[in-house]
Amino acid sequence: MTADRCDVVAVVTQPDRLGSRGRPAPRPVADCARDLGLPVLHLARVRDATAIAEILAYAADVLVVAAYGQILPVELMQGHRLGGVNVHASLLPRWRGAAPIAAAILHGDVETGVSIMRIEEGLDTGAVYATRAIPIPERATTLQLGAELASLGSTLLGEILDELAKGDLVHPEVQDDTQATYAPRLGRDDGRVDWRQCTASDVDRMVRALNPWPGVTALLAAREVRICAGEVLGGAKSPESPGAILLKGHDCVDVATASGVFRISEVQPPGARRMTAAAYLRGLR
């Protein structure tokens, strides 16, 4: 969906924050809105009375939400003629919550998709106007899958808004709460690998799902590093205990897991740049 398809009266996003090394973190939504000449509202708490009043003052027909990160107050939905519409990156009711794309990869789902839902007070509990499913590629990462779902969601959102404006959508499908699963907000502990507990497939899914945030960390040669890339070594079994280094190749390092072998190709030591796993081990000597 493009801005010229709808009359966008304002864009709401969270305040600018500092990123790495004290520099401003990128704010793609705000930057894009400014490029289009749209008013931008930086609201830290959308549930505050002043924030609600500021949004309602634009008197828009519908409130569109995508990955905003806060639960919206009921006053905002009631204050728009067509209510609120949310673009969610999963096939609801599977993976309600903040990290649906990562959750789908972590749990080995074979498909995912986008849902356009009516916003309610609960966490992604609203009735669904439409869904669109896609298969998850075998080596998919959160970044790759997120980009594909963003494009898919944009197209589907445009179709739904057109139908809402014409009054053609009056009975969205109520979700079956008994089938709901949840994808909570991710933290650094979610990316910690315990070689004794994780299989090679577990580590592979973590690396694909949790980069760049919160990142995947593990002990390699008794020192903690961030694992940036790697893969399961197909068919390999290890007589060594989990965490043992089995082979150091030109670029890669093979590590025993609770079941199977994981081949680490790229790591990032604390405070250093990304490098091949083999180069990291050579540097330790």
Secondary structure, DSSP 8 states (H G I E B T S, - for coil): --GGGS----EEE----B-GGG-B---HHHHHHHHTT--EEE-S-TTSHHHHHHHHTT--S-EEEES--S---HHHHHTSTT-EEEEESSSTTTTEES-HHHHHHHTT-SEEEEEEEE--SSSS-S-EEEEEEEE--TT--HHHHHHHHHHHHHHHHHHHHHHHHHT-----B---GGG--EE----GGGGB--TTT--HHHHHHHHHHSTTTT--EEEETTEEEEEEEEEE-TT---SS-TT-EEEE-SS-EEEE-SSSEEEEEEEE-TTS--EEHHHHHHHH-
